[in-house]
Each structure stands twice: as structure tokens, then as C-alpha cells.
């Protein structure tokens, strides 16, 4: 992996995750109580022995930059780095911002054309999975491929939202349809289940090979493809062209993988992690997930009831509180007799002193955290929120999505989202 460079694409607007991306870039969104989305691809790289990593950023990237600088520091003997490449004005590339994933890489080709680089791994910043990229590189070299793409077997009913590939007996990609919608389109790219089973993967009715958006290029091939075209997107343009002109091989993957780029998928992925037997294990003796070391104390609970939940460091959970099927982020303060159910609380960036909390209460302003007697169901509560006493956010199956309930609260995919730094006064109730 010493001659391989990784590019993590993290520059998009993240509109599907709004309002979680109102004040931060998509890769900086908190995950599972204590991580950020960017920690997943970066941890996969480190665990795979890949330590030369660029992260391409553009929108609202200050908190992402701060997190990466404070977390990913390599010693001076292994030549590793995690460098941030923000969109910038240059004499050669002009003044435009990144116009797509391929355009973002094109504007930074000079970093890939340095001596000693043979392969380039393109990764997304909003996926949850665990993969050893060294295995992908080994198969890439053995097949003599110009490009390799990670693929996941999926059922036909899942194919309409993914890019689906057809391959020959040697694993070379010979067909591709982006988000097939008709039976005819599906038939043109469906695979013989026997081919999938023969490669050690139990097909189980999954006869379509979906692109995971993970690409491994020979460096010179990538440079040629980007310099000879003005394509802006890898999935829609660069990859289909590669199939026609280059040897593109699939790398078959059959483990947990989830694109968590929408409110619904993000919410569900977090709650799945809180299950007794989660589909994706955060703990791994050989492939840990790295994140910022915050040096927080253990969480303190007193006569509280907690079931099927993740509770991060530094929380205070007062007597009578009930937490069920939820994720509780760093430094959360949950008041007496509060009920948190089927919800994701992202926590707080800093502690409040007891004097600050008393001053808030005296000034008729809720302190940071969840107030006494409040009920939170089916909600995403962003960081530093002030939820007053006896606030009611309760799930209603027939509730329609709303762009705004007020200036700080929205309903997206049936999930109530309270934006960062919001304050809901005592007694507030969801309409």
C-alpha cells in the first residue's frame, strides 16, 4: 500500500442530510454518539496499511478540518499523512468550485502525479462499512485491471436506487445501468446467481451487483481519463466510459455496507448500531474505528433505566430517566424522569458549569440538555440543544413531512430533527 494514495470525497453540499448539514459538512456529521462520518473511511485506510490520504472538502468545512487535524497525526517515521484539499482559486484551474466528484479530483491531479504513486483509491465520506483495501489492491493487481470497483450483491427490489453492473465470467464489467427502473433495464444487468455463489458469496436471491462507489485506479489511467474529458462525476460519467475503453474489474464484497447520506438512512443506521446484535460491530480487535481522543469522564447514571442503547462518554443521566433504543452522544445531560425513546441525541460540545445552568434557569432559558419530565420519541436532536422541562416530541405515524415546524425544527422522512444550538422552551409540544 506504500505506493497507493486515497482520496476521500467530502465536498458535497449534503442536501439530503439537511438540517444536520446546515452548519457542518456531511463528513463531519456525528455518528454513533462519539464518531464522525469521516472516521469510517479514514479508519478503514489506516487498518488497511494505507497512510497517504487526501480529504477533498468544500462546504462548511471548518469543524471537519478541526476534527482531522486533532485526530489523525502520524509519526515522522512512516511518512503517513491526512491532508485536507479544500476548493481554492488557482491560476491553472480558475476560480470555480468543485462541480462534481470527478471535477474535484481533476482539480487536484498535481498531488497524484508526484513520483512513487501507482494506484489511487477513491472513497466516499458518507458510508458505513469495514473493508480491508489491501485485499482489493491484491485482486486488482492479479487481474491486470486498469480500474477496480467494489460491488455488493443486492436483491432486484433494491436495485432501483443504485448503479448496477453486469460482468463476464472473468469478473470484467461489461455493462452498467444507473438506477434501473424497468424490468428490461434490470434484465440487461442481472447476474447468474451461480457466478456469485462460485466466488464464495452466498447469493441468497441477490442477483444484482451494485456499485459501492469505491474505485481503485491505476494512477496513469485516472490521469488519462480526467485530462482527456470534462466529465464531472465518477458514477455517472467516468466509470461508464472506463467500461468501454479500459479493463474494469469488480471486487466482490459481502458484508455490512450502508450509504447514510439521507436523514432516514442516517437515523436508522444509528439505531441499528444500538441493537443487542448490531449488523455492524463498532468494536473490533483488529480493525478499530478511530476518532478524536476527548479525555472525558465515564458516564454517570443514577437510578435510571437504559435498554438497547449506546451511551457515549461524559453524560449525566438523572434519577427516573428512561432511555430505550436510542443513541446518546457526548456530554449529554438528561434530566429527572425524562423519556428518550427511538431517538438519536448528538450531545454537547462543552460542559455547562452548575452556575451557568442555574443562570439559565433563573433567566427562563433551558440549560443545554434534556429537561426534567420531557419525552423525546423518534427524533434526531443535534448538538448543544436546549430542551426545556416537560417538552413533548412524540411519534405520530401519520405525521407529514414539514420543511419547518418553527425556525429550528423540521420533520424529514417522518423523523423530527431539531437543529444544532436550538432551544425549545418549557412545555413546548410538537404539533
C-alpha positions as a printed NumPy array, in Angstrom:
array([[  0.   ,   0.   ,   0.   ],
       [  3.033,   2.31 ,   0.113],
       [  2.504,   3.34 ,  -3.5  ],
       [ -1.24 ,   3.902,  -3.11 ],
       [ -2.941,   7.202,  -2.294],
       [ -6.522,   7.512,  -1.036],
       [ -8.848,  10.374,  -1.923],
       [-11.89 ,  10.763,   0.34 ],
       [-14.585,  12.829,  -1.331],
       [-16.203,  15.061,   1.261],
       [-17.003,  18.269,  -0.561],
       [-20.692,  17.953,  -1.44 ],
       [-23.43 ,  20.181,  -0.042],
       [-25.064,  17.289,   1.814],
       [-28.561,  18.5  ,   0.948],
       [-30.126,  15.088,   1.671],
       [-28.847,  15.313,   5.265],
       [-30.134,  18.838,   5.861],
       [-30.583,  20.298,   8.51 ],
       [-27.74 ,  18.223,  10.031],
       [-25.555,  19.841,   7.355],
       [-26.783,  23.375,   7.979],
       [-23.673,  24.261,   9.997],
       [-21.21 ,  21.488,   9.049],
       [-20.055,  19.455,   6.069],
       [-21.533,  15.993,   5.572],
       [-18.409,  14.029,   6.641],
       [-18.355,  15.997,   9.909],
       [-21.832,  14.82 ,  10.987],
       [-21.618,  12.911,  14.324],
       [-22.191,   9.149,  14.219],
       [-22.963,   6.579,  16.95 ],
       [-22.583,   9.025,  19.807],
       [-18.831,   9.693,  19.577],
       [-17.584,   9.396,  15.99 ],
       [-17.969,  11.419,  12.807],
       [-18.796,  10.048,   9.361],
       [-15.274,  10.804,   8.117],
       [-13.834,   8.434,  10.755],
       [-15.149,   5.404,   8.841],
       [-13.138,   5.698,   5.58 ],
       [-10.084,   7.068,   7.394],
       [-10.107,   4.175,   9.873],
       [-10.5  ,   1.681,   7.011],
       [ -7.459,   3.224,   5.326],
       [ -5.309,   3.067,   8.465],
       [ -6.364,  -0.505,   9.242],
       [ -5.508,  -1.47 ,   5.651],
       [ -1.984,  -0.067,   5.926],
       [ -2.808,   2.907,   3.71 ],
       [ -1.431,   6.054,   5.304],
       [ -1.286,   8.587,   2.443],
       [ -4.739,  10.155,   2.439],
       [ -6.224,  13.32 ,   0.984],
       [ -9.665,  14.573,   2.032],
       [-11.356,  16.834,  -0.532],
       [-13.588,  19.433,   1.088],
       [-15.591,  22.447,   0.039],
       [-18.71 ,  23.376,   2.014],
       [-18.779,  24.339,   5.731],
       [-15.526,  22.515,   6.37 ],
       [-14.185,  24.27 ,   9.49 ],
       [-15.332,  21.642,  12.024],
       [-14.192,  18.841,   9.694],
       [-10.748,  20.411,   9.408],
       [-10.532,  20.804,  13.176],
       [-11.518,  17.178,  13.762],
       [ -8.997,  15.79 ,  11.261],
       [ -6.138,  17.974,  12.499],
       [ -6.702,  16.965,  16.12 ],
       [ -7.207,  13.24 ,  15.388],
       [ -5.06 ,  11.946,  12.532],
       [ -1.411,  12.59 ,  13.256],
       [  1.212,  10.127,  12.052],
       [  4.694,   9.827,  13.442],
       [  7.631,  11.129,  11.444],
       [  8.983,   7.674,  10.601],
       [  6.165,   6.235,   8.455],
       [  5.645,   9.181,   6.041],
       [  1.902,   8.999,   6.562],
       [ -0.464,  11.963,   6.334],
       [ -4.098,  13.   ,   6.174],
       [ -4.119,  16.231,   4.17 ],
       [ -7.107,  18.473,   3.512],
       [ -7.596,  19.714,  -0.029],
       [-10.166,  22.493,   0.052],
       [-11.549,  24.069,  -3.111],
       [ -9.342,  27.033,  -3.954],
       [ -8.663,  29.532,  -6.681],
       [ -5.568,  28.789,  -8.775],
       [ -4.002,  30.24 , -11.905],
       [ -4.236,  26.869, -13.679],
       [ -7.684,  25.699, -12.607],
       [ -9.523,  29.022, -12.424],
       [-11.933,  30.247,  -9.77 ],
       [-14.732,  27.677,  -9.973],
       [-15.656,  25.435,  -7.078],
       [-15.775,  21.667,  -7.472],
       [-18.508,  20.769,  -9.956],
       [-18.695,  17.083,  -9.061],
       [-16.634,  14.186,  -7.732],
       [-14.515,  13.775, -10.857],
       [-14.031,  17.52 , -11.226],
       [-12.807,  17.691,  -7.625],
       [-10.144,  15.06 ,  -8.327],
       [ -9.218,  16.698, -11.651],
       [ -8.512,  19.992,  -9.894],
       [ -6.066,  18.172,  -7.577],
       [ -4.283,  15.905, -10.04 ],
       [ -0.928,  17.514,  -9.292],
       [ -0.922,  15.81 ,  -5.892],
       [ -1.387,  12.418,  -7.58 ],
       [  1.294,  12.943, -10.224],
       [  4.128,  13.024,  -7.739],
       [  6.79 ,  10.286,  -8.033],
       [  6.177,   6.916,  -6.418],
       [  2.371,   6.8  ,  -6.741],
       [  0.997,   3.822,  -8.699],
       [ -2.609,   3.485,  -7.544],
       [ -5.368,   5.86 ,  -6.416],
       [ -8.283,   4.767,  -4.23 ],
       [-11.428,   6.926,  -4.454],
       [-13.688,   6.772,  -1.389],
       [-16.91 ,   8.368,  -0.192],
       [-17.243,  10.216,   3.092],
       [-20.807,   9.115,   3.933],
       [-20.799,   5.31 ,   4.052],
       [-20.71 ,   2.884,   6.978],
       [-18.741,  -0.333,   6.4  ],
       [-15.474,  -2.09 ,   7.267],
       [-13.158,  -3.144,   4.422],
       [ -9.517,  -4.137,   4.03 ],
       [ -8.431,  -2.191,   0.948],
       [ -5.208,  -4.238,   0.758],
       [ -7.274,  -7.245,  -0.401],
       [ -8.884,  -5.093,  -3.087],
       [ -5.452,  -3.943,  -4.262],
       [ -4.168,  -7.531,  -4.403],
       [ -7.086,  -8.62 ,  -6.617],
       [ -6.678,  -5.501,  -8.743],
       [ -3.045,  -6.324,  -9.463],
       [ -3.688, -10.039, -10.025],
       [ -6.399,  -9.344, -12.614],
       [ -4.317,  -6.809, -14.534],
       [ -7.143,  -4.285, -14.239],
       [ -6.94 ,  -0.609, -15.111],
       [ -9.829,   0.095, -12.725],
       [-11.461,  -1.97 ,  -9.981],
       [-14.784,  -1.176,  -8.38 ],
       [-16.155,  -2.596,  -5.142],
       [-19.522,  -4.266,  -5.645],
       [-22.203,  -5.597,  -3.337],
       [-24.808,  -8.259,  -4.257],
       [-28.324,  -6.825,  -3.808],
       [-31.859,  -8.018,  -4.491],
       [-33.786,  -6.738,  -7.511],
       [-36.079,  -4.595,  -5.352],
       [-33.071,  -2.665,  -4.027],
       [-31.509,  -2.058,  -7.441],
       [-33.58 ,   0.977,  -8.459],
       [-31.594,   3.305,  -6.187],
       [-28.112,   2.007,  -7.091],
       [-25.756,   1.675, -10.031],
       [-25.949,  -1.944, -11.224],
       [-23.208,  -3.779, -13.139],
       [-23.025,  -6.85 , -15.343],
       [-19.751,  -8.781, -15.529],
       [-18.389, -11.629, -17.611],
       [-17.045, -14.92 , -16.249],
       [-13.678, -13.322, -15.518],
       [-15.219, -10.566, -13.382],
       [-14.743,  -7.863, -16.004],
       [-17.508,  -5.272, -16.13 ],
       [-19.307,  -5.351, -19.478],
       [-22.499,  -3.457, -18.656],
       [-23.732,  -0.743, -16.324],
       [-27.117,   0.865, -15.661],
       [-27.537,   3.731, -13.23 ],
       [-30.629,   3.206, -11.045],
       [-32.549,   0.805, -13.341],
       [-36.305,   1.436, -13.2  ],
       [-37.774,  -1.108, -15.64 ],
       [-37.715,  -4.891, -15.93 ],
       [-35.877,  -4.541, -19.234],
       [-33.112,  -2.471, -17.663],
       [-32.793,  -4.919, -14.787],
       [-32.681,  -7.893, -17.139],
       [-29.774,  -6.312, -19.019],
       [-27.562,  -6.269, -15.923],
       [-28.846,  -9.112, -13.724],
       [-26.289, -11.806, -12.933],
       [-26.475, -15.58 , -12.841],
       [-26.584, -16.392,  -9.099],
       [-24.241, -19.325,  -9.756],
       [-21.47 , -16.877, -10.731],
       [-21.797, -15.057,  -7.411],
       [-22.022, -18.294,  -5.381],
       [-18.93 , -19.689,  -7.112],
       [-16.888, -16.836,  -5.657],
       [-17.586, -17.729,  -2.067],
       [-20.568, -15.411,  -1.61 ],
       [-23.974, -16.822,  -0.679],
       [-26.188, -15.143,  -3.25 ],
       [-29.487, -15.724,  -1.376],
       [-31.538, -14.306,  -4.217],
       [-29.323, -11.253,  -4.661],
       [-28.693, -11.371,  -8.387],
       [-27.645,  -7.755,  -8.98 ],
       [-24.162,  -6.349,  -8.409],
       [-24.361,  -2.81 ,  -7.065],
       [-21.567,  -0.268,  -7.218],
       [-20.423,   0.815,  -3.748],
       [-18.812,   3.971,  -5.094],
       [-15.35 ,   2.71 ,  -4.133],
       [-12.927,   2.887,  -7.093],
       [ -9.314,   1.768,  -7.382],
       [ -7.465,   3.232, -10.386],
       [ -4.04 ,   2.764, -11.814],
       [ -2.726,   6.296, -11.353],
       [ -1.893,   6.831, -15.033],
       [ -5.316,   5.54 , -16.081],
       [ -7.061,   8.017, -13.779],
       [ -4.959,  10.918, -15.029],
       [ -5.674,   9.974, -18.649],
       [ -9.424,   9.675, -18.087],
       [ -9.688,  13.021, -16.328],
       [ -7.339,  15.017, -18.573],
       [ -8.966,  13.794, -21.802],
       [-12.548,  14.666, -20.768],
       [-14.52 ,  17.262, -18.848],
       [-16.613,  14.652, -17.01 ],
       [-17.789,  15.873, -13.621],
       [-18.987,  12.708, -11.869],
       [-17.374,   9.295, -11.363],
       [-20.545,   7.226, -11.085],
       [-22.473,   8.752, -13.97 ],
       [-19.677,   9.562, -16.418],
       [-16.105,   8.427, -15.678],
       [-16.992,   4.868, -14.696],
       [-19.276,   4.155, -17.722],
       [-16.579,   5.491, -20.052],
       [-13.969,   3.336, -18.337],
       [-16.033,   0.219, -19.098],
       [-15.846,   0.996, -22.821],
       [-12.153,   1.832, -23.02 ],
       [-10.386,   0.146, -20.088],
       [-10.289,  -3.153, -18.251],
       [-12.646,  -2.654, -15.298],
       [-12.91 ,  -5.475, -12.753],
       [-15.314,  -5.945,  -9.848],
       [-14.133,  -6.545,  -6.31 ],
       [-16.878,  -8.592,  -4.67 ],
       [-17.768,  -7.513,  -1.126],
       [-20.333,  -9.234,   1.077],
       [-20.574,  -7.591,   4.461],
       [-22.454,  -4.71 ,   6.041],
       [-22.487,  -1.579,   3.894],
       [-24.836,   1.36 ,   4.2  ],
       [-24.993,   4.662,   2.377],
       [-26.025,   7.042,   5.15 ],
       [-26.472,  10.166,   3.071],
       [-30.152,  10.767,   3.93 ],
       [-31.935,  11.624,   7.181],
       [-33.845,   8.328,   7.127],
       [-30.794,   6.124,   6.482],
       [-28.671,   8.065,   8.969],
       [-31.312,   7.755,  11.694],
       [-31.862,   4.04 ,  11.069],
       [-28.152,   3.235,  10.886],
       [-27.598,   4.841,  14.287],
       [-30.459,   2.914,  15.89 ],
       [-29.256,  -0.325,  14.271],
       [-25.9  ,   0.167,  15.973],
       [-27.684,   0.249,  19.336],
       [-29.205,  -3.224,  18.901],
       [-28.074,  -6.131,  21.049],
       [-26.658,  -7.832,  17.933],
       [-25.983,  -4.931,  15.576],
       [-25.483,  -5.6  ,  11.855],
       [-22.255,  -3.586,  12.065],
       [-19.956,  -4.018,  15.064],
       [-18.343,  -0.834,  16.32 ],
       [-15.913,  -2.909,  18.398],
       [-13.233,  -4.876,  16.565],
       [ -9.953,  -6.204,  17.994],
       [ -8.213,  -5.919,  14.625],
       [ -9.973,  -3.055,  12.835],
       [-10.939,  -0.345,  15.333],
       [-12.711,   2.869,  14.403],
       [-10.535,   5.823,  15.298],
       [-11.749,   9.206,  16.429],
       [-10.716,  12.212,  18.446],
       [ -9.489,  11.482,  21.983],
       [-11.501,  13.793,  24.238],
       [-10.386,  12.647,  27.719],
       [-13.916,  12.671,  29.106],
       [-15.029,  11.039,  32.356],
       [-17.273,   7.957,  32.382],
       [-20.987,   8.488,  32.05 ],
       [-22.815,   8.818,  35.37 ],
       [-26.254,   7.221,  35.826],
       [-28.347,   7.233,  38.971],
       [-31.497,   5.097,  39.25 ],
       [-32.095,   5.377,  35.501],
       [-33.387,   2.71 ,  33.125],
       [-31.344,   2.152,  29.955],
       [-32.066,  -0.585,  27.414],
       [-30.765,  -1.353,  23.918],
       [-28.916,   1.94 ,  23.683],
       [-25.479,   3.424,  23.135],
       [-24.371,   5.994,  25.71 ],
       [-21.188,   7.944,  24.971],
       [-18.647,   9.339,  27.452],
       [-19.207,  12.221,  29.794],
       [-23.   ,  12.049,  30.166],
       [-25.121,  12.698,  33.251],
       [-28.398,  10.758,  33.443],
       [-30.518,  11.726,  36.427],
       [-32.85 ,   9.522,  38.523],
       [-36.022,   8.256,  36.897],
       [-34.813,   8.807,  33.333],
       [-35.784,   6.128,  30.795],
       [-33.699,   5.516,  27.664],
       [-34.817,   2.915,  25.144],
       [-33.45 ,   2.031,  21.697],
       [-31.502,   5.275,  21.423],
       [-28.053,   6.764,  20.894],
       [-26.86 ,   9.287,  23.466],
       [-23.939,  11.475,  22.426],
       [-21.047,  13.027,  24.316],
       [-21.711,  15.17 ,  27.409],
       [-25.488,  14.705,  27.28 ],
       [-27.371,  15.89 ,  30.375],
       [-30.731,  14.12 ,  30.728],
       [-32.987,  15.386,  33.495],
       [-35.128,  13.552,  36.038],
       [-37.943,  11.386,  34.695],
       [-37.167,  12.267,  31.082],
       [-38.008,   9.615,  28.478],
       [-35.802,   9.11 ,  25.408],
       [-37.125,   6.506,  23.   ],
       [-36.113,   5.61 ,  19.407],
       [-34.016,   8.777,  19.208],
       [-30.513,   9.999,  18.435],
       [-29.071,  12.712,  20.692],
       [-25.771,  14.124,  19.459],
       [-24.724,  15.61 ,  22.765],
       [-22.821,  18.773,  23.517],
       [-19.505,  20.344,  22.514],
       [-18.759,  21.531,  26.056],
       [-19.929,  21.21 ,  29.626],
       [-22.005,  23.82 ,  31.382],
       [-20.993,  24.668,  34.916],
       [-23.606,  24.438,  37.655],
       [-23.556,  28.235,  37.861],
       [-24.306,  28.53 ,  34.141],
       [-27.172,  26.068,  34.421],
       [-28.673,  27.951,  37.366],
       [-28.309,  31.234,  35.497],
       [-30.162,  29.77 ,  32.514],
       [-32.989,  28.556,  34.723],
       [-33.212,  31.903,  36.52 ],
       [-33.396,  33.643,  33.144],
       [-36.186,  31.337,  31.947],
       [-33.894,  29.704,  29.396],
       [-33.447,  25.908,  29.277],
       [-29.911,  24.69 ,  30.062],
       [-28.128,  22.543,  27.488],
       [-29.561,  19.019,  27.523],
       [-32.959,  17.385,  28.051],
       [-35.101,  18.906,  30.755],
       [-36.947,  17.17 ,  33.567],
       [-40.058,  15.233,  32.524],
       [-39.558,  15.707,  28.773],
       [-40.492,  12.959,  26.317],
       [-38.443,  12.545,  23.112],
       [-39.584,   9.892,  20.627],
       [-38.468,   9.237,  17.056],
       [-36.238,  12.305,  16.898],
       [-32.776,  13.496,  15.906],
       [-31.542,  16.113,  18.379],
       [-28.433,  17.882,  17.094],
       [-25.595,  19.19 ,  19.279],
       [-25.912,  21.796,  22.037],
       [-29.712,  21.777,  22.01 ],
       [-31.631,  23.176,  24.977],
       [-34.771,  21.099,  25.511],
       [-36.829,  22.529,  28.369],
       [-38.856,  20.777,  31.06 ],
       [-41.949,  18.759,  30.054],
       [-41.303,  19.15 ,  26.331],
       [-43.203,  16.606,  24.204],
       [-41.773,  15.307,  20.919],
       [-43.825,  12.178,  20.296],
       [-44.019,   9.966,  17.235],
       [-47.177,  10.015,  15.133],
       [-47.228,   7.599,  12.213],
       [-49.495,   9.782,  10.074],
       [-47.485,  12.978,  10.534],
       [-46.488,  14.512,   7.187],
       [-43.036,  15.882,   6.474],
       [-42.702,  19.616,   7.026],
       [-39.905,  21.892,   5.915],
       [-40.285,  23.806,   9.182],
       [-42.357,  23.423,  12.309],
       [-40.673,  26.556,  13.542],
       [-37.361,  28.143,  12.636],
       [-35.344,  25.414,  14.415],
       [-37.318,  22.185,  13.982],
       [-38.211,  20.121,  10.901],
       [-39.821,  16.799,  10.023],
       [-37.849,  14.803,   7.443],
       [-38.861,  11.274,   6.38 ],
       [-41.219,  11.221,   9.36 ],
       [-38.354,  11.982,  11.763],
       [-38.323,  15.123,  13.882],
       [-34.989,  16.924,  13.516],
       [-34.052,  19.659,  15.982],
       [-31.167,  21.651,  14.576],
       [-27.896,  22.491,  16.279],
       [-27.995,  25.037,  19.153],
       [-31.805,  25.116,  19.137],
       [-33.848,  25.927,  22.254],
       [-37.335,  24.55 ,  22.958],
       [-38.963,  26.256,  25.982],
       [-40.612,  24.529,  28.939],
       [-43.862,  22.84 ,  27.977],
       [-43.269,  23.007,  24.213],
       [-45.106,  20.247,  22.345],
       [-44.832,  19.006,  18.782],
       [-47.994,  19.935,  16.831]])
